[in-house]
């Protein structure tokens, strides 16, 4: 029995344009009507088209699919399938990392509101970070811009992070710096180059808190006044620069509002217990 192109399209769910492409590549050889320009396919042609669907659904492109069905030897198919296996494994690995990252982000989103204005004593998450903006000015340094271009390709495993120098915390200035951070696990899994200006921040005893900031110029170290008050009340000593991350930006009361999580390193004190890293803070999210 002969089938017109529209019939084959309905039988297999393949568009007429793709059927014409497979004909052009020699996968099928429909006959042309003697008195019209209709293409007529037989069961033999449909078998090859089913083979195309088989390979296509492994993720092969249409050109490679056509080659596999119409031009490849046994060894060629084995080699292409071996390569496809490697690609699928890498895709699964990447998807698993994305799921892990999404879980981290979801956990942080769930918990950040409960941390607003609340201080607790924890070990900060270890991470790698670099800074490329001071207050409102980006650094016009080619080497730094190149690092930015590389790290932006790693999103969403990269977070926007900020740093507030110890002296600016204590002197209550409005100075700060911004950049990007990545948790140590993802740095390892993604084999990220770690050259200057990338810096390693180890896990250290810290005061952890969260705050919100609204408006274009609302971000300020002054949002950490409650944390600095807590540090003084607990008779702790700031031992390094504060660093944190933007959890999310949302619209609240018709204003763009950012939710921020921050860690302020402090000197351990006898009798004060610092909790292990919390689930929400395992990575710079």
VOTORKE-789954 format. One record per residue: x, y, z of N, C-alpha, C in turn. Coordinates in steps of 0.1 Angstrom, whole numbers, plus 5000, padded with zeros to 4 digits. Example, Ala and Ser with C-alpha at 12.3 -4.5 7.8 and 13.67 -1.06 7.14 Angstrom:
% VOTORKE-789954
513249435078512349555078513249675078512849785071513749895071512950005079
***
This chain:
% VOTORKE-789954
500949885000500050005000500950125000500550224993501250354992500550455001501350545006500850655015501350785011500450885011500851025008501651085020502351195017503151255028502251295040501051335037500151375048499751255056499551135050499251015057500350975066501550975061502750935069502951035081502651165078502751265089501851225100500651185097499651145107499951015114500450925106500850795112501950805122502950885119504150895128504251015136503451115133503551245140504751325136505251305124506351375118505851485109506451605110505951705101506351685086505551725077505851715063507251765060507651885066508951945063510051845067509951775078510951685083510951565074509851525069509851405060510551445047510351565042511051615030512651615033512951665045514351665048515051525048514251425054514851295054514951235040514051275031514151235017515351295011515651425014516751495008518051425013518151375025519251315030519451165027518451115019518550975014518050875024517350915035516750815044515650735038514750815031513650745024513650785009513050705001513050734987511550714982510650804985509350794980509250804965508250734959508050744945507150864942507350924930506551034926505350984918504251044919503051004911503251034897502750944888502950964874502151084868501051114874500251224869500151344878500951344889500851454899502251464905502351554914503651574921503651514935502651424938502551364951503751264954504151274966505151164971504351054976504850924973504150814978505150724986504850694998505750615007505150475009506050385011505550245014506050205028505650085032506050035046507550035048508250015037509750015038510250155043509750255036510050395040509750425054508550375058508050405072508950335082509450215079510450155088511650245091512150295080513350385082513050515090511850565088511350685095511250645110510750525113510650485127512050475133513050425125514450425130514850565133514450665125514850805128514250845141513050815144512450845157513250785168513650665166514450585176515650665180516450705170517750775173517450925178516450985172516151125175515851135190515151035195514751045209515851005219516950965214518150955222518851095224518351185216518951325216519851355205519851265195520651305183519951405175520751495168520151595160519651535147518851605139518151545128519251515117520251585116521351555106522051435109522451425122523151295127522151175126520951205129519951095129519851035114519751125105519751085091520951005087522151055092523350985088523350845095522950835107522850705114522050605107520850645102519950555096520350525081520950615074521150595060522550575055523550605064524950605059525950535068525550505081526550455091526650305090527950255093528150115095527850075109527949945112527749895125528649965135529949975132530950035140530650185142530150245132529850395133528750415143527750325143526650345152527050315166527950215168528450185181529250305187530050365178530850485182529950605186528950625178528050735180527250715193526850595195526050565208526950575220528250535219529150555230529350705234529450785223529550925225528250985232527150935227525850985232525750945247526150825250526150785264526850885273528050925269528851015276528151145278527551195267526751325267525651315277524951195277523751185286524251175301525351105303525851105317526151245322526851325313527251465317525951545319524951525311523751605312523051565325523051435329522451395342523251455353524551455352525351515363525051665365524851735353524551875354523151895360522251815356520851835361520751805376521551705380521651675395522251795402523251855397523751975403522752095403522052105392520952205392519952185403519552055404518552025414519052055428520352015431520952045444520952195446521352275436521352425437519952475439518952425432517552465434517152435448517452325454517152285468517752385477518952415475519652515484518952655484518652695472518052825470516652825476515852715474514552705480514552715495515552645501515752635515516052775521516952845514517252985518516053075517515353065506514153145505513153125516512952995520512052965531512453025544513753025546514253055560514653205562514853275551515453415552514553505560513253495558512353585566512453565581512653435585512753405599514053465605514953495597516253545601516353695601515353765596515353905596515453965610516554045612516754115625517054015636517253895633517553795643519053755642519753745653521153715653521353575659522253495653522653375659524053345657524653255665526053225664526353095656526953105645527152995636528552995630528952895623530152895615529652935601530353035595529953075582530252965572529552975560529952875550531152915543532052815540533252835532532852865518533552955511533252985497534453045491534353065477535253145470534553265464535253375464534553495459535553595453535053685445535953795441535053915440535554035441534854165441535154245429534154305423534454385411533654515411533054545422532354675423532454735437532854855438532954925451531955035451530955025461529855115461529155105447529055215440528355205427529255195415530555175417531455185406532055045403531954995391532554875387534054905383534854805386536354815383536554805368537254895362537454895348538854835345538954705349540254625348539954505339540654495328540454385319540554245325541554225334541654095340540454065349539954165356538754135364537554115356537454185345536254175336536254035330537453975327537553845322537053745332537453755344536953665355535453675356534853795355533453815355532753745344533353755332532753685321532753535323533753485328533853335331532853295342532853365353531953325364530453345360530153435352528753455348528253335341529153265334528753135327528353025337528853035349528552935359527152955366526453065364525153075370524252965366523452915375523052965389523952915400525052855397525952815408526752925415526653045408527353165413526253255420526653315431525653405438526253545437525353645438525853785440526153805454527353845457527753855471528254005474528254035487528754165491529754145502530554255504531554255515531454395521531454395535531554525542532854515551533754595548535054595556534754615571535554555579535454565593535454705598536354795593536354935597535055005593534454965582533255035578532054995587532054865592531054825601531154905614532454915619532654975632532555135632532855185620532755335619531455385613530555285609529255315604529255395592530055365582530155425569529155365560529055415548528155355538528955285527530155245530531055185520530755025520530854975508530654825506531254785493531354665490531754605477530854495473530754475460529954365455530754275445530354155444531054065435530253935433530953825431530253695430530953595439530153495443530653395452530153255448530953155451530553015448530952925459530052835463530352745474531452645470532152595480533352515477532952385469531852325472531452205466531252225451530652335447530452355433531652395426532552465433533852505427534552375423534552275431535252145428534552075417533152065418532451985408532552055394532652185393532752255380534152285376535052245385536552265382536852405378536352495387536552645384537952685386538552765377539952815379539952905391540952895399541052975412542253055412542353155404543453255403542953385408543953475411543653605415542753675404541753745408541453795422540553715430540253585426539453505434540053475448539253475458539753465472538953355479539653275487538953175495538653235509537353215512536853255526536553135534537353105544537152975552535852995561535452875566534352875576534952925589534253025595534753085607533653115616533853125630532753165639532253305635530953315634530353435629528953465636528553585635527253625638526453625625525353555625524553535613523253615614522853685604521553755604521153775590519953845589519453875575518754015577518654085565518054215565517454235551516554335551515954375538516354515535516354555522516754685517515854715505515254835506514254875495514754995487514454995474514855115466516255095460516455185450517655175442518955205450518855295459520055325467519855295482519055195484518755165498519755075506520555005498521554915504522554995512522854955525523755025533524254935544525554945549525954875561525154905573524455015573523655065584522554965587522254885577521154775580521654675590522954675593523554575602523654635616523054745619523154805632522654705643521554635641521154535651522154425653522854385643523854285645525054335653525454465650526554525657526154545672524954585674524454595688524554465695524154355688524154225694525554185698526554215689527954175691528454255704528054375705528454455717527854395730526554365729525854305740526454175745526854095735527453965739528953975742529454095741530854125744531854045735531354035722532153975712533054075704533954035697534854125689534854085675534554185666534554155652535954125648536154015640537453975637537853975622536854025614537154025600536054105592536154105579535154165571533854085570532754155571531454085569531254055554530653935552530253905538528953835538528253855527526853805526526453785512525253755510524753725496523253775495522953815483521553855480520753725477519753705486518953585484517953605472517253725472516353745461515953895461515453935450514854075449513354055445512454115452511054105449510354245450509154255446508354375447507554365460507754465468506954475481506654625483505354645485504854785486505254875475505154815463505554885450507054935450507854865458509254895457510054765455511154775448512054665446512754645459512654525465513154495479514054375478515254385484516154275484516254215498516354085498516554005510518053955510518653995521520153965522520453885535521353785533521853705544523353745546523753755558525153805561525753735573527153725572527853665583528953765587529053795600530053885605531053805614532253785609533253705617533553765631533553685641533853735655534853635662535553695671536453615679535653525689535953395689535353305698535553345713534553325721534753365735534353245744535053225755534853115764533453115768532752995767531452985772530353005761530853065749529953095738530052975728528852915725528852805715528352845702529152815692528752845678528252715671527052735666526352615660527052575647526952445643527452405630526752485619527252485607526552555596525152495594524252595593522852555591522652505577521552425575521252375562521052495552520552605556520352715547521552785543522652755551523852835548525052745544524752625539525752535535526552595523525952665515526552735504526152875504526952955496526553095494525453095484524253115489523053105480522553235475
***
